[in-house]
């Protein structure tokens, strides 16, 4: 079976927050085949397929750092997870 999308469909950039920026970068470079377009300090990386337009932007999640800081101050936060089930 063959699928197609409308010829006027365009893809925009996707921004993903990740807990491990280096590991995610390796995945998108080595498995998906994207290349680094730009790097902003140590917190984000823009990846491209065509060498010009950003396709995926990876951002280091601040949640892990905040949880560690609060735990060190004697406070703990239990993050809640939810699952969406499509039927």
Secondary structure, 3 states (H helix, E strand, C coil): CCCCCCCCCCCCCEEEEECCHHHHHHHHHHHHCCEEEEEECCCEEEEECCCCCEEEEEEECCHHHHHHHHHHCCCCCCCCCCCCCCC
